Amino acid sequence: MSLPVQLTHAIIRADVHCPAYANYSSQMPQYVFRIRQGTHSSDVPVDLTDHDAAWHEGAKVCSDLIRDVVARFRDSPEWRLGVSDETGELLHLFRLTAETFKKE
């Protein structure tokens, strides 16, 4: 499953085999946004200035995707966006869960 992700203030690193990228070196830290719903997940590496910028970008991604996510909650009632740093350490976790307590 491919989820449409728009990262507004991030530089998305492209895995492109192009001579122009051979000498590319970012001065900003890299973060990984892992979007997961049910058994589906998608990792998006991005360059951001700091942990605070990563939190704000994660919050923006959540608000942009919530309408699409809620429509699929009956099949997979939990959605997560984890933000990790370059070492893989989880920094921020945004989670949306739907629960039903009384069935008709």
C-alpha positions in Angstrom: 0.0 0.0 0.0 1.4 3.4 -0.9 0.2 6.3 1.1 0.4 9.8 -0.4 2.8 11.7 1.9 3.6 15.4 1.5 6.4 16.7 3.6 6.2 20.4 3.5 9.5 21.6 5.0 11.6 18.6 4.5 14.1 17.6 1.9 13.3 14.1 0.7 16.4 12.1 -0.1 16.0 10.4 -3.5 17.5 7.0 -4.0 18.5 7.9 -7.6 21.6 6.6 -9.4 22.6 9.9 -11.0 26.1 11.4 -11.3 24.7 14.7 -10.0 23.9 13.1 -6.7 27.4 11.5 -6.3 28.8 14.5 -4.4 25.6 15.4 -2.6 26.1 15.8 1.1 23.4 17.2 3.4 24.4 19.3 6.4 21.0 18.6 8.0 20.3 15.4 10.1 18.3 12.7 8.4 15.0 11.5 9.9 12.9 8.5 8.9 9.1 8.8 8.9 7.6 5.3 9.1 3.9 5.3 8.4 2.1 2.1 9.4 -1.5 0.9 9.2 -2.2 -2.8 9.8 0.4 -4.9 8.1 1.3 -2.1 5.6 4.2 0.3 6.2 6.2 2.8 4.3 9.5 4.6 5.2 10.3 8.1 4.0 13.8 9.4 4.7 13.9 13.2 5.1 16.4 15.9 6.0 15.2 18.4 8.7 17.0 20.9 10.9 16.4 19.3 14.3 14.1 17.1 16.5 11.6 20.0 16.9 11.3 20.4 13.1 10.8 16.6 12.8 7.9 16.8 15.4 6.2 19.6 13.6 6.6 17.9 10.2 5.2 14.7 11.7 2.2 16.6 13.1 1.6 18.1 9.6 1.8 14.8 7.9 -0.8 13.4 10.4 -3.2 16.2 9.8 -2.8 15.8 6.0 -3.5 12.1 6.1 -6.2 11.7 8.7 -9.2 11.8 6.3 -7.8 8.9 4.2 -6.7 6.9 7.3 -10.1 7.1 9.0 -11.8 5.7 5.9 -9.8 2.5 6.3 -10.2 2.0 10.1 -12.7 -0.8 9.9 -10.0 -3.0 8.3 -7.0 -1.8 10.3 -8.1 0.1 13.4 -4.7 1.6 14.3 -2.5 4.0 12.3 1.0 5.1 13.4 3.6 7.6 12.2 7.0 7.0 13.9 9.8 9.6 13.5 13.3 8.2 14.0 16.7 9.8 13.9 19.7 8.7 11.9 20.6 6.0 14.4 17.1 4.5 14.2 16.1 5.7 17.7 12.4 6.5 17.8 11.9 10.2 18.7 8.2 10.8 18.2 5.2 8.5 17.7 1.8 9.8 16.5 -0.9 7.2 16.9 -4.6 7.1 15.9 -6.8 4.3 17.1 -10.4 3.4 16.6 -12.2 1.2 19.1 -15.8 -0.2 19.2 -17.1 -1.2 22.7 -20.7 -2.0 22.0 -21.8 -4.1 19.0 -25.4 -4.2 17.7 
